[in-house]
Each structure stands twice: as C-alpha cells, then as structure tokens.
C-alpha cells in the first residue's frame, strides 16, 4: 500500500449531493477527494425535478444558465379525479399554474440527473485541489476522538480504500483488498439510501417503510390522454399516477403498484405489471409504450437519521444517506443538494481559518438546521396525496402552500450563531420587517439596477458561492442628506481596522462583501462620492463598480420595487446580513453599527476583548 494521502475533506459518493458539496471548494486551497463505487456518472433514470431554489444554487456555482438551457419548463398542473357522474374512468377537475408569485421566476424544471451531474462535474474538473476516484469504496473508517477538537493541522479521520470492478465487486489486490489509506480532517457521507458511512457511524434511520411499492418508468407514450404534456396528478378508483413530461416526447410515470400489509419484493415486479396498473388508472384513455428508456420498482422508507453529524462534527451525512421518502413531491435530489449547500460553506469557513473560535458550534448548525427540514419533509410526504385524495373547498390555498413547501420557501432555520434574532426577541416571531425578510429564511430574490450603468441584476445571481457573507445595506433615499451621512458613517466603521475592517477589506477575497441598495433617483447619486468600502479600488483593475444598486426603473425590464415588496421604510432603511448560502442571518437597524459587529463576533469571525470590543 502506498504512503497515506492527506486531504481536508473526503466525500463518499459522487452523486448530486457529493458533487454539490465539492463545488463549494472550487477556487480555494481546500483539498477534496471524492470517491464513488460506480465507474462513471449516473447514466439514466433517477431524480430529475429541479425546484427554483435548487437552480439558484447552480447559479451560485456558475452553472445555472447551462442547466436552465437544457431543462424542460413545467408551467401547468392538471388535477384528474374519478368521474363524479358515476361513470367509469377519470375526468379533469382543474388546471393550476405551476407558479409561486413571490418567486418572480420559474418554479420548476426537469433535467435528467445524469445531465445535472455532468454540469457539476465539469465545473470542478479544472480545479487541481479536487480529485475524483471512481470504482473506489471505503473499507474501514476510524476517527481519533482525542484529536477531533483541534481544527488546524490535524487529520483525525483515517479511511482505508479499495478498488472495485465494474460490477462493483472487490478487485484483487496484494494487500487484503486495501489499496490506499486516506487521512482527512472531515468525512462526508453522500452515499445514498444504503449509506456505508451511516452504518459505520451507528446512525439509525428512524421511521418506517411506506405501505406502497412504487413503479417508475420513462417512456414515449402512445396515448389519447389529452394532458400528456402537463404535470398531472391522476386519482382513480384503481389507484393514482403522477405524470411528468420530459424532453423528446418522453414522460415519467410514478405509480403505486401495491399497498397494504403484504407487499411483493420490488425485484419481482415486471414492467408489464406496472404498465397494466397504469392502463387501469388512466382509463378510459389508452396508454401504450412507444419506447422505454428506463424503468424501476422500489419500496420507499419515510425515515430520518438519528444524527446528521458525529464524532465532534468530523463526520457528516448528507441527502439520501440520512433521510428517505417517496418521489411524490419531487424532493429527493433537491433536498440532497440543499443539504450539501448548507454544509459546504460552513466547512469552507472553518478550513480557511476565518473562524477564530467556535468552529464546532458553527458546524453543529448543519444538523440543527437540516434535520428539522428532513423531518418536515417526511411529515409533508405522508400527507401530500391526501390533498388530492379528497379535495376540499380550500384546495387552491392548500395546494399553493404545498408548492411553497416543495420550493423551500417555508424553511426557517432556528436561532443560532448564524441566525440572530432582533433585539428583544427570544424566539422566532415577527422580525423588524414584515414580508419574507426574516432571520433564518432564504433571502427573497429581487431585481435591482446597477447605479453605474443602469443594467439590471437579480440579487441571487449576484451572490456567487465564494464563501463570503454579504452585508446588504438598504440605505433608503440617499438623496436625503441625513441618510447619505448615515451611509458614509457606516462606511467609515466598516472599513475601520478596529471595526469591521478585518472582514470587509481585501477585495474579492474578503470574508464579507458590502452591497448597497438605495432607493433614491439614480441621477441624484454620485457613485464616486460614496465611501470607498462601497467601491473598492484595485491598483490593477480600478474601481469595483458592481456593489452599488438602485431600486429603480430599468430601461427594458421594469421596476423591481424592492423596498415596497420587502416593506422597507424609504426614510429609514436597514442592514441585512446574508449568509454564504443565501439565507438571512440578521436584520438590523441601519444605524446599528454595533449590531453588525456583534453578529460576526458571535460567529467567531472577530475576537471579543475583555470590554466586549473587537480586537
């Protein structure tokens, strides 16, 4: 066996979760090793529904446009139910727009998992700090508990790796099937529902198997069913179908084939049996497969891991490795990628030594934030079909709430070192502002105009996954001298070495990027008169013009009306700390300079002196 390899992070599993996690470490000096037992990326089938919040993550990684260009947009949802007149078959009950108004963008698209993996993989291949080893499995893992509380120059995780053949059986070696020893600072299991690492960490999956066996197929249908190009929920006396259109005339069908206490082994189900169940449900319409690109059958568990991290936050579990559910709401790949996105920036912040103290406290928030999301998903999963089984008079309202949940808009992370509640608030409740600008929730996306040239930008597109926090300064109408003076005084404080200067200066590598969004008329604001922290100067590239925005009318794309939508007072403004994952960390009064400092002190990014002041 060769000499041990040392890396910062070992990721077990190079599917969507593992690749999303690895993408956080592009353009860094953090060394990453991904291993996967498969010889290559997923060839076909599996997950493919993408919610807009997941697409935002791809945008932050720089691959959003490429993925969107390939994706199939979903615009309408048709609800079908039993014939109310007592006749046989199903009838269309209503057609709903697949839209959540406050998103301001497409809610849902479809793209094969293989293509999603392709784009994420291509995005990391040019970076020498990230290595991928295929046809490789872990054989054993040990974690040195004595060393696991130190965060620099310590590799407490040791994993033995072995090569496998194309059929995923152990390849012959001269060292007892052990080919390599890897030492890592952290290990992350992204290795799916049958996770090897979960078993090694003695993490139990809590919950039950569902009482249904699902069949799923990708086919080009030969059918006279009129809504074949819409997302459809079909509810008949003989069962239910979720139908999702794909590109190239294909559709995907999810069909619960069996239910009850006595279930077949999914391995014993045949394509024809699944197809026959679909025919009975869709009757009186006809359905035959013109071609079949993929099909499968499985019994899904609705279970959540007892822990998402172990061994003093040196080992983590992500995605299907720590929660499983049915495919009904299209959440599998989305939730897995969002798990990885939540964990990645925290590991990056620690490994780049931006956290002076409290590293373990930060890393613990992965479990405290994502485990409740998984639990909520299981509860939602159990009740989702009840919405369609017996529609009520409140169906439209209930379905809109369901769409918001599946899009991730209902997620609100609890108070922690990275979610600070307003002064005087001890539990999650109303923030300083109304609407959705709330600590612990995703920053709403919105359109703004560059002060420098009048072109438009959406704020989430502007926030790339660099590991930086953003301080959004909603400065109000800075044509008002009093508000302009306040903005300038804040600039002095943000640049002061005894204030926030250690975090805000340093150009593109600064841990905190300051962004101004004012609501004055653009022609009444002189960009170069603003404090230099809002327009950093580089001796090689000149001014950075792209940090000051106006909530104003654009030439071609209308008015974002950000202050109105977020209910920000134009004569008062506010400051919003946005975490590297796009979630709101704190909402502060515009003049609360100390509040900004205390947020980063509480996180451990600034030291606290005996008098409570930053050192």
ABEGO torsion letter per residue (X at the ends): XBBBBBBABBBBEABAAAAAAAAAABGBABBBBBBBABABBBABEEBABBBAAAAAAAAAAGAAAAAAAABBBBABBBBBBBBAAGBBEBBBABBBBBBBAAAGBBABBBBBAAAAAAAAAAAAAABAABBBBBGBBBABBBBBAAAAABABGBBABBBBBBBBBAAGBBBBBAAGGBABBBBBABBBBAAEAABAAAAAAGBBBBEBBBABBBBBBBBBBBBABAAAABBBBBBBAAEBBBBBBBBGGBBBBBBBABBEABBBBAAABBAAAAAAAAAAAAOABBBBBABBABBBBBBBBBBBBABABBGGGABBBBEAAABBBBAAAGAAAAAAAAAAAAAAAAAAAAAAGABABGAAAAAAAAAAAAAAAAAAAAAAAAAAAAAAABBBAAAAAAAAAAAAAAAGAABBBBBBAABBBBBGBABBBBBABBEABBBGBBBBBBBBBBAAAGBBBBAAAABBBAGBBBBBBBAEBAABAAAAAAAAAAAAAAABAABAAAAABGEAABABBBBBBBABBAAABBAAABBAAABBBBAAAEBBAAABBBBBBBAAAEBAGAAAAAGBBAAAEBBBBBBAAGBBABBBBAABAAAAAAAAAAAGABBBBAAGBBX
